[in-house]
């Protein structure tokens, strides 16, 4: 999955679902929480973060990041056809 957005693009209203591809452990993090790691910065692409962020359980660097919208004002816009 290719994500062309940087960490700074997910400031407010987002959470990340992280899942290790090795052990299957999953957890959630806010974008601001990821910036607490000294190896990460706001201009990094999510693909780059996936390659260096270790799993909190097995410590392997095989984490998949999925952005989740948590904005309370986010609504589905579509039509019935």
N, C-alpha and C positions, 0 to 999 in steps of 0.2 A: 504494500500500500504506500503510495507516494503522497506525502503531505508537504506542500510548498509554503507553509506558514511557519513563522518563527514563534518562539516562546512569548515574545512581547505582544503578539497578536491575540493572545488568549489572556487578557488582563482580568476583566470583570465578567462574571456570569458563566464561567467555565470551570469545569473540574476535569481531571484526567483519570481515566481508568488505566492502570498499569497491570500487565500480566506477564509473568515470566514464561518464556517459551521452553525453558528447560524443565522446571519443576511444577509449573501450572499455578503457582501462587499468584493471587490477584489482590490489589489494594487500590485505594483512591488517594489522589494528591491534588491540592490546589496549585495553580501555576506559581503563586508566590512561595509555596513550600519548596518547589523545585529550585528556586533561586537561592535557597539556603545552602545548597551544595556548592562548594568552592570551584568545582570543575564545570559548572554551567553558567551561562550568561543569557541575557535577553535576546540577543541576535542569533542564537542557535536555532536551527531548524529541528523539528521534532524527530526527523530521521536521524540526525546527528546525536540527539539526546538518547534515542533508543540504542545506539551503538556503544555508548559509554556508561549509561546508568546501570548500576548493579542491582540485582534482585535483592530485596531485603531479607529473603529467606536463605537462598542457596548462594548468593553473591556472584552469580554468573551475569555476564553482560548480554543478555538475550531478552530484553524487556520490550514488549509491544505497548505503545501508547495510543489510547483512543480518547479523543476529546468528547466531553459530554456537556451539552448546554444545560445550565441550571437557572437561567434567567426566568423569573416569575412572569415576565411580560412576553415571553416568547410563545407565539401561537402558530399553529399550522395554518397556512394560507393556501387555499386551493378551491377548486370549484367542483361542483357535482355535474357530471356530464351525462 
